[in-house]
């Protein structure tokens, strides 16, 4: 026995579902499930019989036990699944139990029979039948065809060039036709065929392969028309694929015929489907190119009010979703309840549930069977209304043209939405068919009113309060505890490519688009009407230190000059008295006297050598050698460095510029001889100094011993003052360079001292918070004066000097410099260097030889 199962879509899915269901009824799993249900039915019946002692309970169980498995489960039929949307295609499923096969066959047959009966009355062709093509198929064809565009980029560019180079010139320059005439043309290419194309204006025609040719408008127009014909045929194939998928090639002729009939029905157009597609392509391209001429005006055409936009969105979203998915939902529900037959079989073998379960099971199919008939009715009178109004829209133009395209599109969209809304009511209508239309309409009115009210509530509130939103989109915004009031800001701020991060310490890190990272610490410290930076104080401190160093250098230079003059006097004293007395036999011929005498002779020999090499006077030669011995290196004699010619190292001796120049221009041999003389003078002076340190503790001294003692003291003072003078000169040069850099400002370092000043007010002197705030934001004269006074006190603290990069306040710096450059007199025997020890050994050996 073969029974038919009718469906309006998804025939292949239903076939697979019924095959799976038929297989499941033959598995052990279903057998075990059925046995459990039968055992439960037996236990229930026995329990009821024991309570009632009524034999009818056992008889009822016996009837159910034999009838349900025998007639509903064991008896099977073959099902022929027929998809009404795929003519000539059917699927066969074997061994489907009567429990599933009979109700689905019976009610699907009633469903199709009622729907086709309604369609035979409400529609006139297969294109309009819900059971064949779905809801509003002709309208859907129209809307899809209206979306036809040029898909080839080369043809898009060619038409754009033709529009700008040829058509605009024909309208605006030559006046061959007007835009209104073009907009009302039922066939744009037929209209352009009657216009003489320009023989002067031209465009570049892409020939493919990277080649382009220069074509005049009259030459390019036939080529463009032919390419549009080819593109229209391709778009027809795309339309068929969009509607029918993999069966597009098979049913493409029916789609072409349906499209032609739809346009004839709605717009009284008797053109071919290809011409219709081509007309839509041209209209869309013309609209695009016209909009590109004035984008602002094009945008204004779509500026709806908020209220209408939200209402339209509600109808559109609900209607389109219902029209698209409700027929699919009907098919799936019909198939789903058919597949739930094994649950019904188990419940049906329980005597207390048999009639209720079977009644509801059959009632579900009866409820679903009424849907297609209602869909067919809605489809029929919606098509009638759409046909009538489409004819009014096409009006005197007698077809679809640019002038009425917007109105036609809006009409078909509106009918599609309303159709979907009506389809939403189909389940309620089907449920209330036997209850009366009043209850159904009341329920539908309540639900639709609730939807409309919910969607329009916001728009109505915005219209009444004036809070209007246009084009506002927010993503991942989190706001909390924000209060805004009375803010009017009409400035324009554009930040592009930057990422700002405020760190826990208050500073801001900015990541720029080019990869750079910048830091802003201006938010860390307080900002008021006072400004405190350490640059001026640092300049003042450096200037004071330089002045003090210069004074110390002058004092040291004076003392050094006096010491050198004392050394010259000692030399004269040796030659005038001590040396003569020693020659006449004063004292003994001890090794001490010999050492002193030998040292003085070496020094005199060195002086004579310098006089011979340089031509200086004896005083100049002595001053030079004595200053070099005191620690001054022989320089270039420019007067700017630590040389024997300045810093008081000359001992009062005058040097002319020529003598300085001659000293600077000495050749290598002269410099070597001068160096040898200097070395000889140093050895002699070391010998005398060494001898002088040997008699420091003697109470009585001979004239030679006293001379050596005085010479040693003078040499020590010369060296000490020389070191101090050279150190002072070095410090003076460094401070001068620092002051020059600070004054020039070309590379200055300015530190903000406000935070340190605030810490001083809060912690060091313990001001309360209101007073700190008053001084940090001072604007009254008395407050500014007090802030300045507190600032002066702050600059005298160690915290400020440390922050400013100084080693203490000015007084401490001066004290440190004075201590470093103070002249001291030797109070104990100095430690000898290795060179001095060598001199002592040589002198001692000479003394031993003399005594021997």
C-alpha positions in Angstrom: 0.0 0.0 0.0 1.4 3.4 -1.0 0.3 6.6 0.7 1.3 10.1 -0.4 2.9 12.7 1.8 2.8 16.2 0.4 5.1 19.0 1.4 5.7 22.5 0.1 9.5 22.6 0.5 12.4 20.5 1.7 11.2 17.2 0.1 14.7 15.7 0.3 14.9 16.5 4.0 11.5 14.8 4.7 12.7 11.8 2.7 15.8 11.4 4.9 13.7 11.9 8.1 11.1 9.3 7.2 13.8 6.8 6.3 15.4 7.3 9.7 12.0 7.0 11.4 11.2 3.8 9.6 14.6 2.3 10.5 14.2 3.3 14.2 10.8 1.4 14.5 12.7 -1.8 13.6 15.5 -1.4 16.2 15.8 -3.1 19.5 15.9 0.3 21.2 12.3 0.9 20.1 11.3 -2.6 21.1 12.7 -2.2 24.6 11.0 1.2 24.9 7.6 -0.3 23.8 8.0 -3.2 26.3 8.6 -0.7 29.2 5.5 1.3 28.2 3.4 -1.9 28.0 4.6 -3.1 31.4 3.8 0.3 32.8 0.3 0.1 31.3 -0.2 -3.4 32.8 0.9 -2.3 36.2 -1.3 0.8 36.0 -4.4 -1.2 34.9 -3.9 -3.8 37.6 -3.6 -1.2 40.3 -6.8 0.5 39.0 -8.6 -2.8 38.9 -7.6 -3.7 42.4 -9.1 -0.4 43.6 -12.3 -0.4 41.5 -12.9 -4.2 41.0 -14.3 -3.2 37.6 -13.6 -5.7 34.8 -13.8 -2.9 32.3 -10.3 -1.8 33.3 -8.9 -5.1 32.3 -10.9 -5.2 29.1 -9.6 -1.7 28.2 -6.0 -2.9 28.8 -6.5 -6.0 26.6 -8.0 -3.9 23.7 -5.1 -1.4 23.9 -2.5 -4.2 24.2 -3.7 -5.9 21.0 -5.0 -3.0 18.9 -2.3 -0.4 19.2 0.7 -2.7 18.3 -1.3 -4.6 15.7 -2.9 -1.8 13.8 -0.7 1.2 14.4 2.8 -0.2 14.7 3.0 -3.6 13.0 1.0 -2.6 10.0 3.2 -0.6 7.6 2.8 1.3 4.3 5.1 2.7 1.7 5.2 6.5 1.6 5.6 8.6 -1.5 6.9 12.0 -0.6 5.9 14.7 -3.1 7.4 18.2 -3.0 4.9 20.6 -4.6 7.6 23.1 -5.4 9.5 20.5 -7.4 7.2 19.2 -10.1 7.9 15.7 -11.3 10.2 14.8 -8.4 9.1 12.3 -5.7 10.8 10.2 -3.0 9.8 6.7 -1.8 10.1 5.4 1.8 9.2 1.8 2.6 7.8 0.3 5.8 6.5 3.4 7.6 4.1 2.4 10.5 0.4 3.3 10.1 0.8 5.5 13.3 2.9 7.9 11.2 1.8 7.1 7.6 -2.0 7.4 8.0 -2.2 10.8 9.7 0.5 12.4 7.6 -1.1 11.0 4.4 -4.6 12.0 5.4 -3.9 15.6 6.6 -1.3 16.4 4.0 -3.7 15.4 1.3 -6.4 17.5 2.9 -3.9 20.3 3.2 -2.9 20.2 -0.5 -6.4 19.7 -1.6 -7.7 22.7 0.2 -4.8 24.9 -0.8 -5.1 23.9 -4.5 -8.8 24.5 -4.4 -8.3 27.9 -3.0 -5.5 28.7 -5.5 -7.7 27.6 -8.4 -10.1 30.4 -7.4 -7.8 33.1 -6.1 -5.0 32.8 -8.8 -5.0 32.4 -12.5 -1.5 31.0 -13.3 1.1 28.7 -11.8 3.4 31.6 -11.3 1.0 33.0 -8.7 0.2 29.8 -6.8 1.6 29.5 -3.3 1.9 25.8 -3.7 4.1 26.1 -6.8 6.2 29.2 -6.3 5.7 30.3 -2.7 4.3 33.6 -1.3 4.2 36.5 -3.7 6.6 34.9 -6.2 5.9 37.4 -8.9 6.6 40.3 -6.5 9.8 38.6 -5.4 10.9 38.2 -9.0 10.3 41.9 -9.6 12.3 42.9 -6.5 15.2 40.6 -7.4 15.2 41.9 -11.0 15.3 45.5 -9.7 18.6 44.7 -8.0 20.2 43.9 -11.3 23.6 45.7 -11.6 26.6 45.5 -13.9 28.9 43.0 -12.3 31.8 43.5 -14.7 34.2 46.2 -13.6 35.2 47.0 -17.2 31.6 47.5 -18.3 30.9 49.7 -15.2 33.8 51.9 -16.2 32.8 52.0 -19.8 29.2 53.1 -19.0 30.5 55.7 -16.5 32.8 57.2 -19.2 29.9 57.1 -21.7 27.6 58.8 -19.2 30.0 61.6 -18.3 31.6 62.2 -21.7 28.6 61.7 -24.0 25.2 61.8 -22.2 25.9 64.8 -20.0 27.1 66.7 -23.0 24.0 65.8 -25.0 21.8 67.1 -22.2 23.6 70.1 -20.9 25.5 71.4 -24.0 23.5 70.2 -27.1 20.1 70.0 -25.5 19.2 66.8 -27.5 17.0 65.6 -24.8 16.2 66.4 -21.1 16.6 64.3 -18.0 12.8 64.1 -17.6 12.5 62.6 -21.1 15.2 60.0 -20.2 13.5 59.2 -16.8 10.2 58.5 -18.5 11.6 56.3 -21.2 10.1 52.7 -20.9 13.1 51.4 -22.8 16.3 53.5 -22.3 18.2 51.9 -25.1 15.3 52.4 -27.5 15.2 56.0 -26.5 18.9 56.5 -27.0 18.6 54.7 -30.4 16.5 57.7 -31.5 19.2 60.2 -30.4 22.0 61.1 -32.7 25.2 60.4 -30.8 28.0 63.0 -30.7 30.6 62.7 -33.4 33.0 65.0 -31.5 33.1 63.8 -27.9 34.8 60.5 -27.2 36.0 58.1 -24.7 38.7 55.4 -24.2 37.3 51.9 -24.9 39.0 49.0 -23.0 39.7 46.3 -25.6 41.1 43.8 -23.0 44.7 42.7 -22.6 45.7 46.1 -21.4 44.8 47.8 -24.7 42.5 50.8 -25.1 41.2 52.5 -28.2 39.9 56.0 -28.6 36.3 55.9 -29.8 33.9 58.7 -30.5 30.5 58.5 -28.8 28.7 57.4 -32.0 31.2 54.6 -32.4 31.2 53.5 -28.8 27.4 53.4 -28.3 26.7 50.2 -30.4 29.5 48.4 -28.5 28.1 49.5 -25.1 24.6 48.3 -26.1 25.9 44.9 -27.2 27.9 44.4 -24.0 24.7 45.3 -22.0 22.8 42.6 -23.9 25.5 40.0 -22.9 25.5 41.2 -19.3 21.7 41.0 -19.1 21.7 37.3 -20.2 24.3 36.6 -17.5 22.2 38.4 -14.9 19.2 36.3 -15.9 21.2 33.2 -15.1 22.3 34.7 -11.8 18.7 35.5 -10.9 17.7 31.8 -11.6 20.5 30.6 -9.4 19.5 32.9 -6.6 16.0 31.6 -6.7 16.5 27.9 -7.4 20.1 27.1 -6.5 21.4 23.9 -8.1 18.2 23.4 -10.2 18.6 26.9 -11.9 19.7 25.5 -15.3 16.8 23.1 -15.3 14.1 25.7 -14.5 15.6 28.8 -16.1 13.0 28.9 -18.9 10.2 28.9 -16.4 11.9 31.8 -14.5 12.3 33.7 -17.7 8.6 33.2 -18.5 7.5 34.1 -15.0 9.5 37.3 -15.0 7.9 38.3 -18.3 4.4 37.6 -17.0 5.1 39.4 -13.7 6.1 42.6 -15.4 3.2 42.3 -17.8 0.8 41.8 -14.8 2.2 44.6 -12.7 3.3 47.2 -15.2 1.6 46.2 -18.5 5.0 45.6 -20.0 5.3 43.0 -22.8 9.0 43.0 -23.2 11.3 40.0 -22.9 12.9 39.0 -19.7 16.3 39.9 -21.0 15.1 43.4 -22.0 13.6 43.8 -18.6 16.8 42.9 -16.9 18.7 45.3 -19.2 16.3 48.1 -18.4 16.8 47.6 -14.7 20.6 47.5 -15.1 20.5 50.8 -17.0 18.2 52.4 -14.5 20.4 51.4 -11.6 23.5 52.6 -13.3 21.9 55.9 -14.3 20.7 56.4 -10.7 24.2 55.7 -9.4 25.9 58.2 -11.8 23.3 60.8 -11.1 23.7 60.4 -7.4 27.5 60.8 -7.7 26.9 64.3 -9.3 25.1 65.5 -6.1 25.7 63.2 -3.2 24.1 65.6 -0.7 20.8 65.7 -2.5 20.9 61.9 -2.9 21.3 61.6 0.9 18.4 63.9 1.5 16.1 61.6 -0.5 16.5 58.9 2.2 16.2 61.2 5.2 13.1 59.8 7.0 11.8 61.0 10.3 12.7 58.8 13.3 9.1 57.8 14.0 8.4 56.5 10.5 11.8 54.9 10.2 11.3 52.8 13.4 7.7 51.9 12.4 8.9 50.9 8.9 11.8 48.9 10.4 9.3 47.0 12.7 7.0 46.1 9.8 9.9 45.2 7.5 11.8 43.0 10.0 8.7 41.1 11.2 7.1 40.8 7.8 10.1 39.7 5.9 11.1 37.2 8.5 7.6 35.8 8.7 7.3 35.6 4.9 10.7 33.9 4.6 10.6 31.5 7.6 7.0 30.8 8.4 6.4 28.4 5.4 9.7 26.6 6.3 8.5 26.5 10.0 5.3 24.8 8.9 7.1 22.2 6.9 9.5 21.5 9.7 6.7 21.3 12.3 4.7 18.8 10.1 7.8 16.7 9.7 8.8 17.0 13.4 5.5 15.7 14.7 5.6 12.9 12.2 9.0 11.9 13.5 7.7 11.9 17.1 5.4 9.0 16.3 7.5 6.6 18.4 6.9 8.7 21.5 3.2 8.6 20.7 3.3 4.8 20.2 4.8 4.3 23.6 2.2 6.5 25.3 -0.7 5.0 23.3 -0.1 1.5 24.8 -0.9 2.9 28.3 -4.7 2.6 28.6 -5.2 5.8 30.5 -3.3 7.9 27.9 -4.3 6.2 24.6 -7.3 8.3 23.5 -5.8 11.6 24.8 -2.5 11.1 23.1 -3.9 9.9 19.7 -6.5 12.7 19.7 -3.9 15.4 20.3 -1.5 13.7 17.8 -4.1 13.7 15.0 -5.3 17.2 16.1 -1.8 18.6 15.6 -1.7 17.5 11.9 -5.2 18.9 11.5 -4.1 22.2 12.9 -1.0 22.3 10.6 -3.0 21.2 7.5 -5.0 24.5 7.6 -2.0 26.7 7.2 -1.3 26.3 3.4 -4.9 27.1 2.6 -4.7 30.3 4.6 -1.3 31.1 3.0 -2.9 30.6 -0.4 -5.8 33.0 0.5 -3.4 35.7 1.7 -1.2 35.2 -1.3 -4.2 35.6 -3.6 -5.7 38.8 -2.3 -2.3 40.4 -1.7 -1.4 39.8 -5.4 -4.7 41.3 -6.4 -4.0 44.4 -4.4 -0.4 44.6 -5.6 -1.5 44.2 -9.2 -4.1 47.0 -8.9 -1.7 49.5 -7.2 1.2 48.7 -9.5 -0.9 49.7 -12.5 -1.7 53.0 -10.8 2.0 53.5 -10.1 3.1 52.8 -13.7 0.4 55.3 -14.7 0.7 57.2 -17.9 4.3 56.0 -18.5 3.0 52.5 -19.4 5.9 50.6 -17.8 8.7 50.8 -15.3 10.8 53.9 -15.7 13.2 55.9 -13.6 10.5 58.3 -12.6 8.3 55.6 -11.0 10.9 53.1 -9.9 11.2 54.3 -6.4 7.4 54.3 -5.9 7.2 50.8 -7.4 10.0 49.4 -5.2 8.4 50.9 -2.1 5.0 49.5 -3.0 6.3 45.9 -3.5 8.4 46.1 -0.3 5.4 47.4 1.7 3.2 44.5 0.4 5.9 42.0 1.2 6.0 43.4 4.8 2.2 43.4 5.2 2.0 39.9 3.8 4.5 38.7 6.4 2.6 40.3 9.2 -0.6 38.6 8.0 1.3 35.3 7.8 2.2 35.7 11.5 -1.5 35.6 12.3 -2.0 32.3 10.4 -1.3 30.1 13.4 -3.8 32.1 15.5 -6.4 32.1 12.8 -6.0 28.3 12.3 -6.4 27.7 16.0 -9.5 29.9 16.2 -11.3 28.8 13.1 -13.8 26.8 15.2 -13.8 29.3 18.0 -15.1 32.3 16.0 -13.4 35.2 14.2 -14.1 37.7 17.0 -11.8 36.0 19.5 -9.1 35.6 16.8 -9.2 39.3 15.7 -9.2 40.4 19.4 -6.0 38.3 20.0 -4.3 39.5 16.8 -5.2 43.1 17.5 -3.8 42.9 21.0 -0.5 41.4 19.8 0.0 43.8 16.9 -0.9 46.8 19.1 1.7 45.7 21.6 4.4 45.4 18.9 3.6 48.7 17.4 3.5 50.4 20.8 6.8 49.0 21.8 8.6 50.1 18.6 7.0 53.6 18.6 7.4 54.3 22.3 11.0 55.6 22.0 10.3 57.6 18.8 7.2 59.2 20.4 9.1 60.1 23.5 11.9 61.6 21.4 9.4 63.7 19.4 7.8 65.0 22.6 10.9 65.7 24.5 13.1 66.9 21.7 15.8 64.2 22.3 16.5 63.1 18.7 19.2 60.6 17.7 20.4 60.4 14.1 23.2 58.1 12.9 24.5 57.3 16.4 26.4 54.0 16.9 28.0 52.9 20.2 30.1 49.8 20.7 31.5 48.6 24.1 30.8 51.8 25.9 30.8 51.6 29.8 29.6 54.7 31.7 29.0 55.0 35.5 28.3 57.9 37.9 28.4 60.6 35.2 26.7 64.0 35.6 26.6 66.5 32.8 24.8 69.9 33.0 24.8 73.2 31.1 27.7 72.4 28.8 27.8 74.1 25.4 30.7 73.0 23.2 30.7 73.7 19.5 34.4 73.0 19.0 35.7 70.4 16.6 38.2 67.8 17.9 39.8 65.3 15.7 42.2 62.7 17.2 43.6 60.2 14.8 46.0 57.4 15.4 46.7 58.1 19.1 46.3 55.9 22.1 46.3 57.7 25.5 47.0 56.0 28.8 46.9 57.8 32.2 49.3 56.0 34.5 48.7 55.5 38.3 51.1 58.4 39.1 49.1 60.8 37.0 51.4 61.0 34.0 50.1 60.4 30.5 51.7 58.0 28.0 50.7 58.6 24.3 51.3 56.0 21.6 51.3 57.6 18.2 50.4 56.1 14.9 54.0 56.1 13.6 55.2 54.0 16.6 56.5 56.9 18.7 55.8 57.1 22.4 55.6 60.4 24.3 55.2 61.1 28.0 53.4 64.0 29.7 54.0 64.6 33.4 52.3 68.0 33.6 49.4 66.4 35.4 51.6 65.1 38.2 52.3 68.5 40.0 49.9 71.3 41.1 49.5 74.2 38.7 48.7 77.6 40.1 49.4 81.3 39.5 53.0 81.0 40.7 55.8 79.4 38.7 59.0 78.0 40.4 61.8 76.6 38.3 65.4 76.0 39.5 67.2 77.3 36.4 67.6 80.9 37.7 68.7 79.8 41.2 71.2 77.4 39.6 72.6 80.3 37.5 73.0 82.4 40.6 74.7 79.6 42.5 77.2 79.0 39.7 77.9 82.7 39.4 78.6 83.0 43.2 80.8 79.9 43.1 82.8 81.3 40.2 83.2 84.7 41.9 84.5 83.1 45.1 86.8 80.8 43.1 88.2 83.8 41.3 88.8 85.6 44.6 90.6 82.5 46.0 92.7 82.3 42.8 93.7 85.9 43.1 94.7 85.5 46.8 96.6 82.3 46.0 98.4 84.0 43.1 99.5 86.8 45.4 100.8 84.4 48.0 102.6 82.5 45.3 104.2 85.6 43.9 105.4 86.5 47.4 106.8 82.9 47.9 108.6 83.1 44.6 110.1 86.4 45.5 111.2 84.9 48.7 112.9 82.1 46.8 114.7 84.7 44.7 115.8 86.5 47.9 117.1 83.2 49.3 119.2 82.7 46.1 120.6 86.2 46.5 121.2 85.5 50.2 123.2 82.4 49.3 125.4 84.2 46.8 125.8 87.3 48.9 126.6 85.9 52.4 126.1 82.2 53.0 128.0 81.0 50.1 130.9 83.4 50.7 131.1 82.5 54.3 131.2 78.8 53.4 134.0 79.5 51.0 135.9 81.3 53.7 135.7 78.3 55.9 132.7 78.9 58.1 131.5 75.8 59.7 132.9 72.4 59.0 133.3 70.7 55.7 130.6 68.2 56.6 128.6 66.3 54.2 125.6 68.5 54.9 127.4 71.7 53.8 128.7 69.8 50.7 125.1 68.6 49.8 123.7 72.2 50.1 126.7 73.7 48.2 126.4 71.1 45.5 122.7 71.6 45.2 123.1 75.4 44.9 125.8 75.0 42.3 123.5 72.7 40.2 120.8 75.3 40.5 123.1 78.1 39.4 124.4 76.0 36.5 120.8 75.4 35.4 120.2 79.2 35.6 123.2 79.9 33.5 122.1 77.3 30.9 118.7 78.9 30.6 120.2 82.4 30.2 122.5 81.0 27.4 119.6 79.2 25.6 116.9 81.9 25.9 118.7 85.1 26.4 116.6 85.9 29.4 117.9 87.9 32.3 119.1 86.1 35.4 115.9 87.1 37.3 113.7 85.8 34.5 115.6 82.6 34.3 115.5 82.1 38.1 111.7 82.8 38.2 111.1 80.4 35.4 113.0 77.5 36.9 111.6 78.2 40.4 108.0 78.2 39.1 108.5 75.0 37.1 110.0 73.4 40.2 106.9 74.6 42.1 104.7 72.5 39.8 103.9 74.6 36.8 104.5 72.9 33.5 106.2 74.8 30.7 103.4 75.8 28.4 103.0 78.0 25.3 103.3 81.2 27.2 99.9 82.6 26.2 99.0 83.7 29.6 95.8 81.7 29.7 97.0 78.4 31.2 98.9 77.2 34.2 102.3 78.3 33.0 105.3 80.1 34.5 104.2 83.3 32.9 101.0 83.9 34.8 99.1 83.0 38.0 101.8 84.9 40.0 104.3 82.2 39.0 106.6 84.8 37.6 107.4 86.2 41.0 107.1 89.8 39.9 109.3 89.4 36.9 108.0 91.1 33.7 107.7 89.2 30.5 107.4 90.8 27.1 105.2 89.5 24.3 108.3 88.9 22.2 109.8 86.7 25.0 106.6 84.8 25.3 106.5 84.3 21.5 110.2 83.2 21.4 109.4 80.7 24.2 106.5 79.3 22.2 108.6 79.0 19.0 111.6 77.1 20.4 112.9 74.3 18.3 113.2 70.7 19.5 116.9 71.1 20.5 116.3 74.2 22.5 113.4 72.6 24.3 115.5 69.6 25.1 118.3 71.7 26.5 115.8 73.8 28.5 114.3 70.6 29.8 117.7 69.3 30.9 118.4 72.6 32.7 115.0 72.3 34.4 115.9 68.8 35.5 119.2 69.9 36.8 117.6 72.8 38.7 115.0 70.4 40.2 117.7 68.0 41.4 119.7 70.7 43.0 116.6 72.2 44.7 115.6 68.7 45.9 119.1 68.3 47.4 118.9 71.6 49.3 115.3 70.9 50.4 116.3 67.4 51.6 119.2 68.8 53.6 116.9 71.5 55.1 114.4 69.0 56.4 117.2 67.3 58.3 117.7 70.3 60.7 114.0 71.0 61.5 114.4 69.8 65.1 117.8 71.5 65.9 117.6 74.4 68.3 120.8 76.1 67.0 121.7 76.1 63.4 124.7 77.3 61.4 124.1 79.8 58.6 124.1 77.0 56.0 121.7 74.9 58.0 119.4 77.9 58.5 119.6 78.7 54.8 118.7 75.1 53.9 115.9 75.1 56.4 114.4 78.3 55.0 114.9 77.0 51.4 112.9 73.8 52.3 110.1 75.8 53.7 110.0 78.1 50.7 110.0 75.2 48.3 107.2 73.5 50.2 105.1 76.6 50.1 105.8 77.1 46.4 104.6 73.6 45.6 101.5 73.9 47.8 100.5 77.2 46.5 101.2 76.0 42.9 98.8 73.1 43.4 96.2 75.3 44.9 96.5 77.9 42.1 96.3 75.3 39.4 93.2 73.7 41.0 91.6 77.1 41.4 92.3 77.9 37.8 90.8 74.5 36.7 87.7 75.1 38.8 87.4 78.7 37.5 87.5 77.5 33.9 84.8 74.8 34.5 82.5 77.3 36.3 83.0 79.8 33.5 82.0 77.3 30.9 79.0 76.2 32.9 77.9 79.8 33.4 78.2 80.4 29.7 76.0 77.4 28.8 73.4 78.4 31.4 73.3 82.0 30.1 73.2 81.1 26.4 70.1 78.8 27.0 70.9 76.7 24.0 70.9 73.5 26.0 69.4 74.3 29.4 67.9 71.9 31.9 64.9 73.4 33.8 63.4 71.4 36.6 59.9 72.1 38.0 60.2 72.8 41.7 56.5 73.2 42.4 56.1 69.6 43.8 59.1 70.0 46.1 57.7 73.4 47.3 54.4 71.8 48.0 56.0 69.0 50.0 58.0 71.6 51.9 54.8 73.4 52.9 53.0 70.2 53.8 55.7 68.2 55.6 58.6 70.5 56.6 56.7 73.5 58.1 53.5 71.6 58.7 50.9 73.9 57.1 47.3 72.6 57.1 45.6 71.7 53.8 43.6 75.0 53.4 46.8 77.1 53.8 48.7 74.9 51.4 45.9 75.2 48.8 45.8 79.0 49.4 49.5 79.4 48.7 49.6 77.0 45.8 46.7 78.8 44.1 47.6 82.3 45.3 46.1 85.2 43.4 45.7 87.9 46.1 48.7 90.2 46.5 49.2 89.2 50.2 49.0 85.5 49.4 51.5 85.9 46.5 53.9 87.8 48.8 53.6 85.0 51.5 54.2 82.3 48.8 57.3 84.2 47.6 58.6 84.4 51.2 58.0 80.7 51.8 59.8 80.0 48.4 62.9 81.9 49.5 63.0 79.9 52.7 62.6 76.7 50.7 65.6 77.5 48.5 67.8 77.6 51.6 67.0 74.0 52.5 69.1 70.9 51.7 66.1 69.3 49.9 66.1 72.2 47.3 69.8 72.0 46.7 69.7 68.3 46.3 66.8 68.6 43.9 68.6 71.4 41.9 71.7 69.2 41.5 73.9 71.3 43.9 76.1 69.9 46.7 74.7 72.2 49.4 73.9 75.8 49.9 76.2 78.7 48.8 77.8 79.0 52.3 78.8 75.4 52.3 80.2 75.6 48.8 82.3 78.7 49.7 83.5 77.0 52.9 84.5 73.9 51.0 86.5 75.9 48.4 88.2 77.9 51.1 89.3 74.8 52.9 90.5 73.2 49.7 92.6 76.3 48.7 93.9 77.3 52.1 97.7 77.8 52.4 99.3 75.7 55.1 102.8 75.7 56.6 104.6 72.3 57.0 104.7 71.2 60.6 106.3 67.8 60.2 108.8 66.1 58.0 107.2 65.3 54.7 107.3 61.9 53.1 109.9 61.6 50.4 109.1 60.5 46.9 111.3 57.9 45.1 113.0 60.7 43.1 113.8 62.5 46.4 115.2 59.4 47.9 117.4 59.0 44.8 118.6 62.6 45.3 119.3 61.9 48.9 121.3 58.8 48.1 123.4 60.7 45.5 124.0 63.5 47.9 125.0 61.2 50.7 127.3 59.3 48.4 129.0 62.6 47.4 129.3 63.6 51.0 131.0 60.3 51.9 133.4 60.7 49.0 134.3 64.2 50.1 134.9 63.2 53.7 136.9 60.3 52.6 
